């Protein structure tokens, strides 16, 4: 009966002689946790990436639809709009479901599902939401039925990601998830160590540091030396930023919204020493150089540090 609050039951699909029958068959399956069956009824076609549109993912969610009330039905020829109020612990929501009559039978058209936007997290963490594995490295938009879906927490020796929920109340709603990411003391130490190792490697390159993601370079158009190296005259101090979900390093726009930690050194004096068999060697006056870089995660071999070439002045 229209206006009655029902808990829902699952059984054989009723013959949809009225638009409400098609809607009840659909909502009964959702209440029972059978969203795959509901999707079959409304003809929704799924992409492989829609990992939350499975019975396993929905049953792992909380705050699911527990009941519904059919409010009104407006029939216009062979199409009907059924206004429904759904019930969840987080609240009630109104939606309109469209039903179309074909060969005397009312069939539900695909419902407008809600979606969750998940910002990227660090590499290599094997993130999961509602028990489903999702990629680390890019922003995701996942469609889902009403409910609360939890991005599960992850802890390694270097990184801690705090568990976070996303709630969809009613159909067509949306929610965002920005991972709360922190480096452990060990992670910060490894990040700084990777940046320092990169700077030391740049120094050892000498004139080959030109164009090698190093913060200094030497003009070699009038090169007379056979060996060279850079001398870092003072140990730099490094800082590591908080996790930046919208990381957009200068000159690397392809990494927009990939998320990263920025790692920077303070400005340090460096000199360039060059020598050849015919010369005792020569060292330039000090100039200031500063290392700027970023990282997205860690491997067994260390932090994945990347530097931006920065010409000194």
RONU-454360 format. One record per residue (C-alpha): z, y, x; residue number from 1; residue in one letter. Coordinates in Angstrom, 3 decimals, padded with zeros to 6 digits. Example, Ala and Ser with C-alpha at 12.3 -4.5 7.8 and 13.67 -1.06 7.14 Angstrom:
BEGIN
- z;y;x;n;res
- 007.800;-004.500;012.300;1;a $
- 007.140;-001.060;013.670;2;s $
//
This chain:
BEGIN
- z;y;x;n;res
- 000.000;000.000;000.000;1;x $
- -000.921;003.441;001.353;2;x $
- 002.156;005.305;002.484;3;x $
- 004.175;002.175;003.272;4;x $
- 005.607;001.806;006.797;5;x $
- 004.683;-001.606;008.185;6;x $
- 005.683;-003.420;011.322;7;x $
- 002.334;-005.186;011.502;8;x $
- 001.351;-008.810;011.587;9;x $
- -001.513;-010.724;013.122;10;x $
- -003.635;-013.361;011.437;11;x $
- -007.200;-013.828;010.302;12;x $
- -009.240;-010.640;009.980;13;x $
- -009.251;-009.688;006.302;14;x $
- -012.521;-009.085;004.496;15;x $
- -012.800;-005.300;004.684;16;x $
- -013.633;-004.495;001.089;17;x $
- -011.783;-001.195;001.534;18;x $
- -011.709;001.095;004.582;19;x $
- -007.935;000.662;004.842;20;x $
- -008.338;-003.099;005.346;21;x $
- -010.345;-002.552;008.547;22;x $
- -007.743;-000.069;009.794;23;x $
- -004.830;-002.391;009.019;24;x $
- -006.498;-005.300;010.823;25;x $
- -006.918;-003.067;013.880;26;x $
- -003.406;-001.612;013.904;27;x $
- -001.755;-004.966;013.188;28;x $
- -003.216;-006.333;016.396;29;x $
- -001.976;-003.349;018.388;30;x $
- 001.549;-003.727;016.991;31;x $
- 001.431;-007.403;017.977;32;x $
- 000.369;-006.487;021.536;33;x $
- -003.141;-007.879;021.114;34;x $
- -005.138;-004.838;022.183;35;x $
- -007.988;-007.044;023.368;36;x $
- -008.351;-008.265;019.809;37;x $
- -008.168;-004.669;018.550;38;x $
- -010.929;-003.628;020.928;39;x $
- -013.115;-006.444;019.651;40;x $
- -012.646;-005.153;016.095;41;x $
- -013.753;-001.592;016.842;42;x $
- -016.530;-002.632;019.241;43;x $
- -015.253;-000.773;022.330;44;x $
- -017.103;-001.764;025.479;45;x $
- -014.921;-001.855;028.576;46;x $
- -015.693;-000.913;032.156;47;x $
- -014.262;-003.251;034.776;48;x $
- -012.134;-000.371;036.107;49;x $
- -010.202;-000.005;032.815;50;x $
- -007.285;-002.112;034.002;51;x $
- -004.855;-000.865;031.326;52;x $
- -006.954;-002.147;028.435;53;x $
- -005.730;-005.728;028.693;54;x $
- -003.014;-007.579;026.840;55;x $
- -001.127;-008.138;030.101;56;x $
- -001.045;-004.411;030.925;57;x $
- -000.098;-003.403;027.379;58;x $
- 002.709;-005.916;027.107;59;x $
- 004.113;-004.618;030.401;60;x $
- 004.176;-001.099;028.923;61;x $
- 007.119;000.266;026.940;62;x $
- 007.262;002.641;023.957;63;x $
- 004.343;000.857;022.329;64;x $
- 003.291;001.343;018.703;65;x $
- 005.850;-000.415;016.503;66;x $
- 004.525;000.549;013.096;67;x $
- 002.123;002.744;011.179;68;x $
- 001.597;004.438;007.846;69;x $
- -001.783;004.941;006.206;70;x $
- -001.611;008.457;004.810;71;x $
- -004.957;009.255;003.199;72;x $
- -008.472;007.886;002.929;73;x $
- -011.498;010.113;002.390;74;x $
- -014.723;008.300;001.547;75;x $
- -018.080;010.028;001.871;76;x $
- -020.859;007.593;001.035;77;x $
- -020.848;004.827;003.623;78;x $
- -018.382;006.549;005.939;79;x $
- -014.644;006.998;005.539;80;x $
- -011.949;008.897;007.412;81;x $
- -008.580;007.139;007.344;82;x $
- -005.639;009.326;008.306;83;x $
- -002.871;007.299;009.956;84;x $
- 000.606;008.055;011.275;85;x $
- 001.670;005.792;014.124;86;x $
- 005.260;005.192;015.161;87;x $
- 006.644;004.917;018.693;88;x $
- 010.092;005.416;020.156;89;x $
- 008.830;008.660;021.722;90;x $
- 007.770;009.991;018.329;91;x $
- 005.214;009.862;015.549;92;x $
- 001.599;010.947;015.803;93;x $
- -001.280;011.501;013.408;94;x $
- -004.804;010.308;014.018;95;x $
- -008.016;009.845;012.086;96;x $
- -009.900;006.597;012.348;97;x $
- -013.527;006.415;011.251;98;x $
- -014.765;003.433;009.264;99;x $
- -018.413;002.792;008.388;100;x $
- -019.802;000.503;005.682;101;x $
- -022.617;-001.854;006.615;102;x $
- -023.965;-004.510;004.229;103;x $
- -021.004;-003.971;001.932;104;x $
- -018.389;-004.413;004.661;105;x $
- -016.254;-001.662;006.195;106;x $
- -016.180;-001.752;010.012;107;x $
- -014.017;000.382;012.268;108;x $
- -015.801;002.589;014.799;109;x $
- -014.340;002.882;018.331;110;x $
- -011.086;004.821;018.293;111;x $
- -010.424;007.792;020.577;112;x $
- -008.129;006.338;023.224;113;x $
- -005.773;008.374;025.357;114;x $
- -005.997;008.491;029.118;115;x $
- -003.819;008.798;032.206;116;x $
- -004.887;010.784;035.267;117;x $
- -003.384;009.358;038.448;118;x $
- -003.488;011.409;041.629;119;x $
- -004.209;009.626;044.916;120;x $
- -001.463;008.171;047.075;121;x $
- -001.296;007.243;050.759;122;x $
- -003.598;004.529;052.074;123;x $
- -002.537;000.920;052.260;124;x $
- 000.305;000.848;049.724;125;x $
- -001.168;-001.553;047.147;126;x $
- -000.179;000.626;044.176;127;x $
- 000.278;-000.868;040.732;128;x $
- 000.678;000.588;037.245;129;x $
- 001.925;-001.577;034.385;130;x $
- 001.486;-004.569;036.697;131;x $
- -002.171;-003.770;037.480;132;x $
- -003.432;-003.056;041.001;133;x $
- -005.180;000.299;041.437;134;x $
- -006.901;001.905;044.448;135;x $
- -004.857;004.201;046.707;136;x $
- -007.505;006.532;047.980;137;x $
- -008.942;008.346;044.996;138;x $
- -008.003;010.044;041.754;139;x $
- -008.242;007.753;038.744;140;x $
- -008.638;008.263;035.014;141;x $
- -007.563;005.204;033.038;142;x $
- -007.826;004.872;029.261;143;x $
- -004.911;003.283;027.460;144;x $
- -003.350;002.666;024.067;145;x $
- -000.234;004.622;023.055;146;x $
- 002.758;003.635;025.183;147;x $
- 004.554;004.353;028.445;148;x $
- 002.973;003.020;031.627;149;x $
- 004.953;003.007;034.856;150;x $
- 003.501;003.617;038.292;151;x $
- 005.671;001.283;040.300;152;x $
- 007.572;002.477;043.360;153;x $
- 006.649;001.351;046.874;154;x $
- 008.710;001.482;050.059;155;x $
- 007.586;000.732;053.597;156;x $
- 009.170;001.578;056.901;157;x $
- 007.124;004.800;056.936;158;x $
- 006.589;005.887;053.317;159;x $
- 008.522;005.927;050.054;160;x $
- 006.746;006.395;046.710;161;x $
- 009.056;006.877;043.729;162;x $
- 008.349;005.064;040.474;163;x $
- 007.018;007.397;037.756;164;x $
- 006.138;006.971;034.049;165;x $
- 003.224;008.296;032.020;166;x $
- 003.652;008.404;028.235;167;x $
- 000.863;008.514;025.666;168;x $
- 002.158;009.358;022.193;169;x $
- -000.481;008.584;019.606;170;x $
- -004.221;008.144;020.045;171;x $
- -006.264;010.647;022.035;172;x $
- -003.335;011.983;024.073;173;x $
- -003.298;012.270;027.831;174;x $
- -000.783;012.303;030.662;175;x $
- -000.848;012.916;034.393;176;x $
- 000.832;011.055;037.237;177;x $
- 001.393;012.751;040.588;178;x $
- 003.032;010.312;043.009;179;x $
- 006.322;011.518;044.518;180;x $
- 005.632;010.623;048.148;181;x $
- 007.944;011.074;051.126;182;x $
- 007.824;010.131;054.782;183;x $
- 010.798;008.294;056.193;184;x $
- 012.298;009.386;059.512;185;x $
- 010.277;006.611;061.146;186;x $
- 007.128;007.815;059.394;187;x $
- 007.588;011.376;060.617;188;x $
- 008.193;010.103;064.146;189;x $
- 005.009;008.030;064.039;190;x $
- 003.010;010.954;062.620;191;x $
- 004.184;013.265;065.398;192;x $
- 003.600;010.542;067.969;193;x $
- 000.014;010.093;066.793;194;x $
- -000.648;013.845;066.985;195;x $
- 000.867;014.052;070.474;196;x $
- -001.182;011.064;071.647;197;x $
- -004.328;012.733;070.317;198;x $
- -003.525;015.945;072.186;199;x $
- -002.838;014.041;075.425;200;x $
- -006.132;012.161;075.026;201;x $
- -007.948;015.473;074.549;202;x $
- -006.403;016.810;077.771;203;x $
- -007.600;013.769;079.709;204;x $
- -011.183;014.258;078.444;205;x $
- -011.614;017.456;080.432;206;x $
- -014.951;019.102;079.641;207;x $
- -015.822;016.150;077.384;208;x $
- -013.278;017.502;074.907;209;x $
- -016.043;019.769;073.620;210;x $
- -016.932;018.593;070.104;211;x $
- -014.392;015.731;070.188;212;x $
- -011.962;017.006;067.519;213;x $
- -009.912;018.714;070.226;214;x $
- -008.269;022.147;070.053;215;x $
- -009.904;023.371;073.263;216;x $
- -013.335;023.255;074.895;217;x $
- -015.054;024.563;078.006;218;x $
- -018.517;026.095;078.290;219;x $
- -020.512;023.700;080.487;220;x $
- -023.772;025.649;080.734;221;x $
- -023.005;026.475;084.392;222;x $
- -021.108;023.335;085.243;223;x $
- -020.450;022.867;088.977;224;x $
- -017.571;020.374;088.900;225;x $
- -017.542;016.595;088.833;226;x $
- -014.031;016.024;087.479;227;x $
- -011.905;018.047;085.122;228;x $
- -008.882;017.955;082.894;229;x $
- -006.872;020.168;080.600;230;x $
- -003.246;020.907;081.418;231;x $
- -000.797;021.439;078.578;232;x $
- 001.686;023.810;080.162;233;x $
- 004.488;023.312;077.617;234;x $
- 005.418;020.450;075.332;235;x $
- 004.298;021.430;071.827;236;x $
- 006.483;021.356;068.736;237;x $
- 004.942;019.545;065.791;238;x $
- 005.530;020.009;062.070;239;x $
- 004.598;017.568;059.299;240;x $
- 004.049;018.928;055.798;241;x $
- 005.175;017.405;052.539;242;x $
- 002.627;015.139;050.838;243;x $
- -000.134;017.373;049.465;244;x $
- -001.855;015.746;046.430;245;x $
- -004.679;018.289;046.539;246;x $
- -005.233;018.065;050.259;247;x $
- -008.375;020.032;051.130;248;x $
- -008.535;020.407;054.912;249;x $
- -010.727;023.288;056.147;250;x $
- -014.281;022.125;056.660;251;x $
- -013.592;018.740;055.089;252;x $
- -014.233;019.443;051.410;253;x $
- -015.177;015.795;050.868;254;x $
- -011.453;015.038;051.141;255;x $
- -010.553;017.337;048.235;256;x $
- -007.885;015.767;046.058;257;x $
- -007.572;012.780;048.379;258;x $
- -003.999;013.649;049.305;259;x $
- -002.638;013.881;052.851;260;x $
- 000.067;015.121;055.176;261;x $
- -000.911;018.061;057.360;262;x $
- 000.294;017.809;060.975;263;x $
- 000.248;020.932;063.143;264;x $
- 001.506;021.966;066.556;265;x $
- 002.740;025.385;067.518;266;x $
- 000.599;027.479;069.842;267;x $
- 000.871;026.267;073.446;268;x $
- -000.642;027.573;076.715;269;x $
- -003.293;025.344;078.293;270;x $
- -005.262;025.616;081.516;271;x $
- -008.463;023.936;082.669;272;x $
- -008.686;022.404;086.150;273;x $
- -012.084;021.540;087.624;274;x $
- -012.996;020.124;091.033;275;x $
- -015.857;018.611;092.992;276;x $
- -016.231;016.928;096.404;277;x $
- -017.379;020.268;097.812;278;x $
- -014.520;022.256;096.314;279;x $
- -010.759;022.153;096.440;280;x $
- -010.682;022.749;092.708;281;x $
- -010.077;025.659;090.437;282;x $
- -007.683;026.266;087.534;283;x $
- -008.240;028.834;084.816;284;x $
- -005.711;031.308;083.483;285;x $
- -003.718;029.982;080.498;286;x $
- -005.116;030.328;077.011;287;x $
- -003.417;029.475;073.735;288;x $
- -004.368;026.363;071.784;289;x $
- -003.025;024.837;068.589;290;x $
- -003.650;021.368;067.138;291;x $
- -004.312;021.022;063.397;292;x $
- -004.733;017.638;061.770;293;x $
- -003.993;015.378;058.845;294;x $
- -003.187;011.775;058.013;295;x $
- -003.259;009.640;054.878;296;x $
- -001.350;006.569;055.900;297;x $
- -000.301;004.070;058.538;298;x $
- -001.535;000.788;059.947;299;x $
- 000.128;-001.708;062.270;300;x $
- -001.473;000.117;065.187;301;x $
- -000.107;003.540;064.204;302;x $
- -000.689;006.605;062.060;303;x $
- -004.246;007.375;061.003;304;x $
- -004.291;010.889;062.488;305;x $
- -007.417;013.053;062.333;306;x $
- -007.790;016.451;064.020;307;x $
- -009.921;019.493;063.275;308;x $
- -011.792;021.082;066.171;309;x $
- -010.253;024.500;066.831;310;x $
- -011.691;026.842;069.404;311;x $
- -009.136;028.839;071.361;312;x $
- -009.461;032.587;071.771;313;x $
//
